[in-house]
Amino acid sequence: MIDLHYWTTPNGHKLTIFLEESGLPYKIFPVNIGKGEQFKREFLAISPNNRIPAMVDHDPPGGGAPIAVFESGAMLLYLADKTKKFIAQDIRGRTDTIQWLFWQMGNLGPMAGQNNHFSNYAQEKLQYAMDRYRNEVNRLYGVLDRRLADRPYIAGEYSIADMACYPWMTIHERQHQTIDDFPHVKRWLDAIKARPAVERAYAKAKEVNPNAGGIRTAEERAILFGQTAQSVKAAVR
């Protein structure tokens, strides 16, 4: 059994997609990040970076004590290795999958997150910041569009690289990107959206957080955007 500590963000969706695709048994433990639940002592024991998602595998490969994993990319790689699904088993295919997984973790996710923040959440609209991140996300869409021009999925076969990227690109309107400018990405998005496991994953999100829709209160803003080292120190006392 996998205990999935989850909230309805792009990084959270990566894991519900994998778990639905693989058929691994799992239980969701909601972590409402707008209420500061990511700073609870028991969650920090699993995810010391106070970010969702995180998980505990009670049936790890080889047996023994449960294994806790945080960071969505590390979690996807762990689960792919555990199940031997959604990652190629040969060295070339495996490397291809992992490098695109890291591309999402190091490029698409952080840049899209900053784009979303400065365009949609920042109270002071800084044109330089908005242009900087929108342009970089636009470049990354172009990188992936070129990659998908001659293959159905990022690493050829459907893999954890697709599961990592999809939740960040399906919100292209919030990223202020015109999806028709990227026909190969658009075709890829449509193909993944139609997968039954992906439909189930997003249905789970609506069950967990039926009123999803951004930051609504000053308290949520302070919790999500006002964190410092002191936030973590206070949480573990």
N, C-alpha and C positions, 0 to 999 in steps of 0.2 A: 504494500500500500504506500502511495505517495501522499504526504501531507503537503498541499500547495498553499502557501501563504501569498495571497493574491489581491490585487485591486485591478479595476477595469481601465488599465492604461495600455498603450502599445506593447510595453515590455511584458505586462501581465498576459496579454493575449497570445504571445509567442508560446507560452507554456501550456495554456489550455488547448491551443491548436495541436501541439505535439501529443499531448496526453489523449486527446480525442482521436487523433490519427492512429496512434499506436495501440489503443485499447488497454493501456495500463490502468489498473484501478487507482483512483485518487479521490481525495477529499479536499474540498476548498475551505480554507480558513480566511475569511475576508479580513483585510487590513485597510481600514478606511484612512487613507493618508490625509484627507482633508480635516480629520479630527485628531490627527497626531498619533494614531495607533501604532505607527512605525517606530515610535520611541518607547514602547513598552519593553520592559526588561526581558520578557520571554521571547519577544521578536528579535531583539538585538543579539540574543544568544545564538540565533540562527543566521541573522543578517547584520553583521557588525557595521555595515555601511548605512544602516537604517533606510534601505530602499527595497521596494518590492520589485519582482517576486523573489521568494526564497522557498526552499522545500526541504523536507526530510524524507529520505527513502528508508522505509522500515524493512525492506527486503533487498539489500545491496548485493551486487555481484560478489560471489564468494562467501556470502553470509556474514555473520558477525554483527556488531553493533550498528544501529542506524547511522546513516551518513547525511549530514546537513550540507546543503549547497546554496550559495547565493551568487548573484550576477546571472542575468538571463542567458547570456551566451555560454557561460560555463555549465549552466543547467541543461541547455539544449545538447551540448556536446556530451555531457554525462549520460543523459537519457538515450542519445543515439548509440553510444558505446554499450550501454546496458542492454538495449534491445537489438542492437545491430540493424537498426532500421533508420532510413532517411539520412544515411551517410555511406558513401562508397567504401568498400572494404579494401580496395587496392590503393597503393600509396599515392598515385597520381590523382585519382578521383577524390580520395580523402583530403588531400592537400587543397584541391580546388574548392571543395566545400568549405573547409575551415578558413581559407583566406577570404572568401566572400562573407562568411559569418563574422569575421573580424572587421571586414569593411563596414558592415552594418554597425557593429559595436563602436568602432572608432571614428566613423564618418557620418553615415546616414542618421543614426540615432541622436548623437550629440548636436549635429548641425540642425536637424529638424526640430529638436527640442528648443534650441535657442531661437530658431525662426518663429516657432509657436509662441514662445515667451514674449519676444520683443514686438511681434505683430499683433498678438491677441490679448496678452495679459499685462504687459508693462503699462503702468498708469501714465508715465511720461513717454510719448511717442518720439523716439530718437530715429530720425530718418537714416542716418548712417548705419545704425545697428540693424534696422529693418532691411535695408538694401543689402548689407553684408551677408546676412544669413539667408535671405530669400535667393540671392544670386548663387550662393554656395549650394543650397538645396537644389536649385535648378541645374547646376553643373552635375550634381550627383544623379539626378534623374536622367541626365544625358548619358552618364557613364553606364547606368543600368540598361537604358534603352539600347545602347550599342551592344552591350553584352547579350541581350535577349534577341538580337536580330537574327541569329542563326541557331537558336536552341529554344525548346519550350520552357525550360526552367533555368535557374541561375547556374547550377552545376550540371546541367544536362538532364538528369533525373530529379524529380521533386525531392527536396532535401531540407535539412534544418536551415540552410541559407535562405530558402524561400520563406520559411516560417518566421525567421528573424526579420526579414525586410517587409513582408506584406503588411503587418499592422501599422508600420510607419508610413507606408505609401498609399494605403487605402484612404487616408485622410488628406489627400492631395489638395482638396479645396481649402482646408484650414492652413495648408502650407503655401497657399496662394500660387499654386502651380496649375497650368492649363494642361490637363491630361491628354488632350488631343494632339499636343505637340510631341507626345512620346507614344507612338502607336504600339510599339512592342511591349512597353510597360503596361499599357492599357489592356492589351490582349492577355498578358500574364495575370494582371489583377482580376480580370473577369474569370479566368480559368480557376484561380485559387478560390475566389469567392463562391464559386459553384460547387466546391467540394463539400460533401455532407458533413465531414468532421469539422470544417471551418464554420459551417452554419451552426453546428451544435456548440462550438466554442463561443461564438458571439451570442447565442441564445443564453448560455450560462452567464455571460456578462450582464445581460438584462435582468436575470434573476437576482444576481448579487447586488447590482447597483441600478435599479430601474430609473433613477432620476439623474443619470449621468448628464453632464453638460457644463463642465468648466468650473471656475472659481466664482463663488457667489457672495462670499462675505469677507469682511476685513480679517476675521479670525482665520479663515482658510488661507488667505493671502499671507498672513504672518507666519503660519505654520509651514507653508510650502516654500515661501521665498525669503524667509527671515532666519534660516537656520545657520548656526555657527558652531564652532567646537563646543561652546557652552551648552548647546541643545543636547548634545550627546552626553556630556558630563552630567547634566541635570537628570537625564533619563536613567543613568545607571546607579544613582545614589540609593 
